[in-house]
Amino acid sequence: MTRNTTSRNAEARELNTREADYEYREPNLLDIPDSLEHRFLDQGLKLRWIRVLQKGQDDYQNVGKRIAEGWEFVSVDEVPELAHTSFVREEGRYTGAVCRGDLALAKMPLKKAQNRQAYFENQSREMVDAVNAQLMGQNDSRMPIRNNSKTQITKGRAAKFQD
């Protein structure tokens, strides 16, 4: 019978390394689990939380706008893994919708969501360009205006890979 002491030391060292690499983050109830998001992406759908209540009252205006954009509410049958952290509306206008607080989970075809995102990014870019053009139009050689601003876009969390 041979004794394997190196494996026990290696296991302890690996455990200590994993604990040192762990970074605590406060849980965010609005995070959609990656596995769920990937499953819907594979089906060609994008997920998002939509506000259905504001100050305890139905937010018809926001919901109407989102439905007109093409969002549809997700039923609990489609996301059983959220059943333990969410509730399903039993009555009212949003019956069957998976909710957290005053938000309901919605889905939209991926291509439509990408086009929507591109539209709003273009709108934002045009507004910034208009403000910059107006600012530069007021430029005076005695007090020159310089635009040294830089735009930085950050989306989501940084990817972490297991070694």
Residue pairs with C-beta under 8 A, 6 or more apart in sequence:
29 85
29 100
29 101
30 49
30 100
30 103
32 47
32 49
32 105
33 81
33 82
35 81
36 47
36 79
36 81
36 82
37 47
40 46
40 47
40 107
41 110
44 109
44 110
44 111
45 107
45 108
45 109
45 110
46 107
46 108
46 109
46 110
46 113
46 114
47 74
47 105
47 106
47 107
48 71
48 105
48 106
48 107
48 108
48 113
49 100
49 103
49 104
49 105
49 106
50 62
50 63
50 66
50 71
50 73
50 103
50 104
50 105
50 106
51 59
51 62
51 63
51 102
51 103
52 58
52 59
52 62
52 63
52 94
52 97
52 99
52 102
52 103
52 104
53 59
53 101
53 102
54 62
54 102
58 92
58 93
59 102
63 93
63 94
66 106
69 108
69 116
70 108
70 109
70 112
70 116
71 106
71 107
71 108
72 106
72 107
72 108
73 94
73 96
73 97
73 98
73 104
73 105
73 106
73 107
74 97
74 98
74 104
74 105
74 106
74 107
75 88
75 96
75 97
75 98
76 82
76 83
76 86
76 88
76 96
76 98
78 107
79 98
79 105
82 98
82 105
85 100
86 98
86 99
86 100
86 105
87 98
87 99
87 100
88 96
88 97
88 98
88 99
89 95
89 96
89 97
89 99
89 104
94 104
97 104
97 105
98 104
98 105
99 105
108 116
128 151
132 147
135 145
135 147
136 145
136 147
138 145
139 145
